[in-house]
């Protein structure tokens, strides 16, 4: 039988051995736990890719559990008037209008919106698109419904594919119907806007939708447009005018006669309208606008030199 002193010594030795064993095992248990935790986290799908790739070039999921569908930057964005690529430089017409009216302000950058009314046209529009492609800048095309048909489908699709936006500019562009006695006829205006939208959907698909409208002749030119403005707003459509122009909308007696005249006219309009950090330029891609095409390079160059960002309206 062990004496009490030896018994205490033995018990103490056992405790020491047990403690040493536990300490020696800690690295093993820690490593096992760490590996298990890391593996568990790694097994979960993580996505650290840039957001633009997720938006433009990757896969989208319409419903949980459904097969993902590939999209491309050039594809038309559902319920928009431009492609996925243009999402990064598309601005709400409502916001732009509020800036032009001095209700909101832009800081840290300057924006320019090249806009072309009254198309599409089989002759001039493709040439304008060629120049825009060469200069690598986008534009917004305000289309007239009666000019839209199957023969113009390829032009409209090209506008979307190359990063431009498509907007509304009535169906007939008939001042007498839209503004009898220079007063807005709300019923005719809304009817024509819807017909314009339907004509575009017929060529581009039901998933096309434009929320941007320009009154033929400009909102600034007519009276009693409050009711039509309200009806447009209820349809989710915003009207917008301009604060720069190249003069191609004027009649022959007033319109610029040469390329240099047009460039000079454009610069004069910059002094006529307040500079609020945004320029919306009125131009046309209709029949007989050859001078617009000739002066376009110089106008684009001016805004590039002034540090403007080229953008589109949605």
C-alpha positions, 0 to 999 in steps of 0.5 A, a space after each residue: 500500500 502506497 504511503 500518502 506522500 507517494 500517492 500525492 506525488 503519483 497523482 500530481 505526475 498524472 495531472 502533469 502528463 495529462 496537461 502536457 498531452 492536451 497542450 501538445 494536441 492543441 495544434 492538431 485540433 486547431 488545424 482540423 477546425 481551421 481546415 473544416 471551417 475554411 472548406 465550409 466557407 469555400 464550398 459556398 459560392 462567392 462572387 468577387 467579380 467586377 459589377 460591370 461584368 455581372 451586369 453586362 457580360 455574365 449571366 442573369 437569373 430571371 427566377 430562382 431555380 431557372 436556367 441562367 440566360 446569357 446576355 451581351 453588352 449590345 443586347 436591348 435592356 428589357 423595358 429600356 430604350 438602350 442596351 446593357 452597355 449604355 447603362 453606365 452613361 444613361 441618365 434620366 430625362 426627368 433629372 436632366 430636365 430638372 438640371 436644365 431648369 435650375 431645380 437640381 445641380 450637377 457637380 464634379 462633371 459635365 455632360 453632353 447629350 447629342 440628340 437627333 430628331 425626325 428620323 430614322 432616315 435610310 440615307 442620313 441616319 446610317 452616315 451619322 451612326 458611322 461618324 458616332 462610331 468613329 468618334 466613339 460617342 453615343 447619341 439619343 435619337 428622337 424618332 417619328 412614328 410614321 417614319 418607322 417601318 420594316 425597312 428601318 428596322 435594321 437602322 433601329 437595331 443598329 442604334 441599340 447595338 452601338 450603344 445609342 438610345 431611342 426616344 419618342 417624337 410623336 407619330 405625325 409631327 403635324 403641328 396643326 394636329 398637335 397644337 391647334 391655334 398653338 395650344 396643345 391638344 392633350 388627346 392627340 399628343 398622348 395618342 401619338 406618343 403611344 402610337 410612336 411607342 407601338 411602332 418602335 415595339 413592333 420593330 424592336 420587340 415588346 420588351 422595348 420601352 422609351 420613357 423620353 419624349 420631345 414635343 415637335 417644335 419643343 415644349 418651349 414653343 407652345 401653350 397649354 401643355 400642362 394637361 398633356 405633361 400630366 398625362 405623360 407623367 402618368 404614363 411614366 414618360 418625361 418630356 425634354 427640350 434642349 439648351 444648344 442647337 446647330 441651327 438645322 431646324 431653321 427655315 432656309 432663310 435663317 439656317 446656316 449655309 456652310 459648315 463653319 456657319 453651323 459651328 458658329 451658330 452652335 457656339 452662339 446658342 451656348 451663350 443664349 442658354 444658361 450653362 448648368 453643366 449639361 448640354 442637350 444639343 438639338 440636331 436632326 437626322 432627316 432628309 436634307 440634313 447634309 450640313 449636320 453631318 459635315 459639322 458633326 465632327 467639329 461639334 463632337 471635338 469641341 465637347 471632347 476638348 472641353 472635358 464633357 462626358 457623352 451620355 444618353 437619355 432614358 
